[in-house]
Amino acid sequence: VIITSPDQCDTICANIVREFDGMITDYYDPEDVKKGHIVSVNRQEEEVRFPIMSISVAIINTRQREISNPIQLGEIAAELKHYAKSRPGSVCISEKRQNGYKPGPGETIIRSPGNN
């Protein structure tokens, strides 16, 4: 959790994504990085492919939307996390809904170079 001013959110998020994507491949075999995934065997002895790890960051602007309690904040964060995980690669998702308006979550997707 990072608490900051709204004007700093995108910069902080872009830095998190860039730093994460810049270092995560150091933990993988170069051949796996080249393929974009690792191959493993699950508990059922089935071969499974897993993509190179990515990071998802959710931004909730409490100046834009009134939060009445910590449970509501957690629920919004869970929705954004679910949406972010449906996107490929490392992403930053911003909460765009305002009080009284309930479309699906809006998004600001910030990708690091090379993860487009």
Sequence and secondary structure as in RCSB ss.txt:
>XXXX:A:sequence
VIITSPDQCDTICANIVREFDGMITDYYDPEDVKKGHIVSVNRQEEEVRFPIMSISVAIINTRQREISNPIQLGE
IAAELKHYAKSRPGSVCISEKRQNGYKPGPGETIIRSPGNN
>XXXX:A:secstr
     HHHHHHHHHHHHHHHHHHHGGGS HHHHHHTEEEEE TTS EEEEE    EEEE  TTTS   SHHHHHH
HHHHHHHHHHTSSSSEEEE    TT   S        TT  
